[in-house]
Amino acid sequence: MESSEYRYVYYLVQDYLKYILQEPHLGPAPSRVAHVLRNTASFLQKENEETLKPCLDTLVITSVDAARRIFIKVMDEEFADGNTNWGRILTIFMFGGILSKRLQEHRVQLTEDNKEQISYFITDYIINNKAEWIEANGGWVSFTCSCSISLLVNHCYELEALHTSHVWRFLCLLLSVKPA
């Protein structure tokens, strides 16, 4: 049986992906956290997609399973140094959004089942790897209190560092390796 925390994170992920994929009839954000994710993560995702365009242009994803494998590799590298902050939590959502858009751009039909699978692997990552940190740092309520765009960019996310961070270099390296 899924915990209430798992369901909550799953619905946050689903809402964010629907927002990023510009699904019709989405409606307003279902919670304050979802609203902050929609506005902040999508803004930063758009900024980073432009920066990462040369790397992303080489990213051909033809299945949800391939997206899951890439997601896990990149997230493992993102958190390899053991540091977590709200900006890095946003990175989880942003990278899930980037992969979802790449699937869509490569004409992978994002059926409800496919979107559900993507939402589950992102949720699994958050719950299995970051739930304790989130709880210890005030939970999702703390996220909404501390993460306005200006605070996020200046204190939490370190946007300039992201442009040159090891995770994005790792992503470019990963994408430059062609499968055998």
MARMAR-273521 format. One record per residue (C-alpha): chain; x, y, z; residue in three letters. Coordinates in steps of 0.25 Angstrom, whole numbers. Example, Ala and Ser with C-alpha at 12.3 -4.5 7.8 and 13.67 -1.06 7.14 Angstrom:
residues 2
(rec "A" (49 -18 31) "ALA")
(rec "A" (55 -4 29) "SER")
//
This chain:
residues 180
(rec "A" (0 0 0) "MET")
(rec "A" (5 14 -4) "GLU")
(rec "A" (7 24 7) "SER")
(rec "A" (0 37 8) "SER")
(rec "A" (14 44 5) "GLU")
(rec "A" (16 35 -7) "TYR")
(rec "A" (3 39 -13) "ARG")
(rec "A" (5 54 -10) "TYR")
(rec "A" (19 54 -17) "VAL")
(rec "A" (13 45 -28) "TYR")
(rec "A" (2 56 -31) "TYR")
(rec "A" (12 67 -30) "LEU")
(rec "A" (20 60 -41) "VAL")
(rec "A" (8 57 -49) "GLN")
(rec "A" (3 72 -48) "ASP")
(rec "A" (17 77 -52) "TYR")
(rec "A" (19 68 -64) "LEU")
(rec "A" (5 71 -69) "LYS")
(rec "A" (8 86 -68) "TYR")
(rec "A" (21 85 -75) "ILE")
(rec "A" (15 76 -86) "LEU")
(rec "A" (4 87 -87) "GLN")
(rec "A" (-8 78 -86) "GLU")
(rec "A" (-21 84 -89) "PRO")
(rec "A" (-31 86 -78) "HIS")
(rec "A" (-21 86 -67) "LEU")
(rec "A" (-27 96 -58) "GLY")
(rec "A" (-21 103 -46) "PRO")
(rec "A" (-10 97 -38) "ALA")
(rec "A" (-16 87 -28) "PRO")
(rec "A" (-8 92 -16) "SER")
(rec "A" (2 103 -12) "ARG")
(rec "A" (14 94 -14) "VAL")
(rec "A" (9 90 -28) "ALA")
(rec "A" (7 105 -31) "HIS")
(rec "A" (22 108 -27) "VAL")
(rec "A" (27 96 -35) "LEU")
(rec "A" (19 100 -48) "ARG")
(rec "A" (25 114 -47) "ASN")
(rec "A" (39 113 -42) "THR")
(rec "A" (43 99 -47) "ALA")
(rec "A" (37 102 -61) "SER")
(rec "A" (44 116 -62) "PHE")
(rec "A" (57 109 -58) "LEU")
(rec "A" (55 97 -67) "GLN")
(rec "A" (53 107 -79) "LYS")
(rec "A" (65 114 -76) "GLU")
(rec "A" (74 102 -75) "ASN")
(rec "A" (68 95 -87) "GLU")
(rec "A" (73 107 -95) "GLU")
(rec "A" (87 106 -88) "THR")
(rec "A" (87 91 -90) "LEU")
(rec "A" (82 91 -105) "LYS")
(rec "A" (95 86 -111) "PRO")
(rec "A" (94 74 -101) "CYS")
(rec "A" (79 72 -102) "LEU")
(rec "A" (79 72 -117) "ASP")
(rec "A" (88 59 -117) "THR")
(rec "A" (78 52 -107) "LEU")
(rec "A" (69 43 -115) "VAL")
(rec "A" (60 35 -105) "ILE")
(rec "A" (51 25 -111) "THR")
(rec "A" (44 19 -99) "SER")
(rec "A" (40 22 -85) "VAL")
(rec "A" (50 11 -80) "ASP")
(rec "A" (61 18 -87) "ALA")
(rec "A" (57 31 -80) "ALA")
(rec "A" (56 24 -67) "ARG")
(rec "A" (71 19 -69) "ARG")
(rec "A" (76 33 -73) "ILE")
(rec "A" (68 39 -61) "PHE")
(rec "A" (74 30 -51) "ILE")
(rec "A" (88 32 -56) "LYS")
(rec "A" (88 47 -56) "VAL")
(rec "A" (81 48 -42) "MET")
(rec "A" (91 38 -36) "ASP")
(rec "A" (102 47 -42) "GLU")
(rec "A" (95 60 -37) "GLU")
(rec "A" (94 55 -23) "PHE")
(rec "A" (107 47 -23) "ALA")
(rec "A" (114 58 -14) "ASP")
(rec "A" (104 55 -3) "GLY")
(rec "A" (98 70 -3) "ASN")
(rec "A" (84 72 -4) "THR")
(rec "A" (76 86 -4) "ASN")
(rec "A" (63 91 -10) "TRP")
(rec "A" (69 95 -23) "GLY")
(rec "A" (74 80 -25) "ARG")
(rec "A" (60 75 -21) "ILE")
(rec "A" (55 84 -32) "LEU")
(rec "A" (65 78 -42) "THR")
(rec "A" (58 65 -40) "ILE")
(rec "A" (45 71 -45) "PHE")
(rec "A" (52 79 -56) "MET")
(rec "A" (60 67 -62) "PHE")
(rec "A" (48 59 -62) "GLY")
(rec "A" (41 70 -70) "GLY")
(rec "A" (52 71 -79) "ILE")
(rec "A" (52 56 -82) "LEU")
(rec "A" (37 56 -84) "SER")
(rec "A" (38 67 -94) "LYS")
(rec "A" (49 60 -101) "ARG")
(rec "A" (40 47 -102) "LEU")
(rec "A" (29 56 -108) "GLN")
(rec "A" (39 62 -118) "GLU")
(rec "A" (43 49 -123) "HIS")
(rec "A" (29 45 -125) "ARG")
(rec "A" (28 35 -114) "VAL")
(rec "A" (13 35 -111) "GLN")
(rec "A" (11 39 -97) "LEU")
(rec "A" (-1 31 -93) "THR")
(rec "A" (-7 32 -79) "GLU")
(rec "A" (1 19 -76) "ASP")
(rec "A" (14 25 -81) "ASN")
(rec "A" (12 38 -73) "LYS")
(rec "A" (8 29 -61) "GLU")
(rec "A" (21 21 -62) "GLN")
(rec "A" (29 34 -63) "ILE")
(rec "A" (22 40 -51) "SER")
(rec "A" (25 27 -43) "TYR")
(rec "A" (40 26 -46) "PHE")
(rec "A" (42 41 -42) "ILE")
(rec "A" (33 39 -30) "THR")
(rec "A" (41 26 -26) "ASP")
(rec "A" (54 34 -27) "TYR")
(rec "A" (49 45 -18) "ILE")
(rec "A" (43 36 -8) "ILE")
(rec "A" (54 26 -7) "ASN")
(rec "A" (65 36 -8) "ASN")
(rec "A" (61 49 -3) "LYS")
(rec "A" (48 48 6) "ALA")
(rec "A" (56 48 19) "GLU")
(rec "A" (64 60 15) "TRP")
(rec "A" (50 67 11) "ILE")
(rec "A" (44 63 24) "GLU")
(rec "A" (57 68 32) "ALA")
(rec "A" (56 81 25) "ASN")
(rec "A" (42 85 28) "GLY")
(rec "A" (35 77 18) "GLY")
(rec "A" (28 82 6) "TRP")
(rec "A" (22 94 14) "VAL")
(rec "A" (36 98 16) "SER")
(rec "A" (39 98 1) "PHE")
(rec "A" (27 107 -2) "THR")
(rec "A" (32 117 9) "CYS")
(rec "A" (46 117 5) "SER")
(rec "A" (46 116 -10) "CYS")
(rec "A" (41 129 -17) "SER")
(rec "A" (49 131 -30) "ILE")
(rec "A" (58 142 -25) "SER")
(rec "A" (61 134 -12) "LEU")
(rec "A" (63 121 -21) "LEU")
(rec "A" (72 127 -31) "VAL")
(rec "A" (80 135 -20) "ASN")
(rec "A" (81 125 -9) "HIS")
(rec "A" (75 111 -12) "CYS")
(rec "A" (78 108 -26) "TYR")
(rec "A" (91 115 -30) "GLU")
(rec "A" (87 116 -45) "LEU")
(rec "A" (100 120 -50) "GLU")
(rec "A" (106 108 -43) "ALA")
(rec "A" (96 99 -50) "LEU")
(rec "A" (101 104 -64) "HIS")
(rec "A" (115 99 -61) "THR")
(rec "A" (111 88 -51) "SER")
(rec "A" (117 74 -51) "HIS")
(rec "A" (103 68 -54) "VAL")
(rec "A" (101 76 -67) "TRP")
(rec "A" (115 72 -71) "ARG")
(rec "A" (112 58 -68) "PHE")
(rec "A" (99 59 -76) "LEU")
(rec "A" (106 64 -88) "CYS")
(rec "A" (117 53 -86) "LEU")
(rec "A" (106 43 -85) "LEU")
(rec "A" (99 48 -97) "LEU")
(rec "A" (111 48 -105) "SER")
(rec "A" (114 33 -103) "VAL")
(rec "A" (107 26 -115) "LYS")
(rec "A" (101 12 -111) "PRO")
(rec "A" (109 0 -117) "ALA")
//
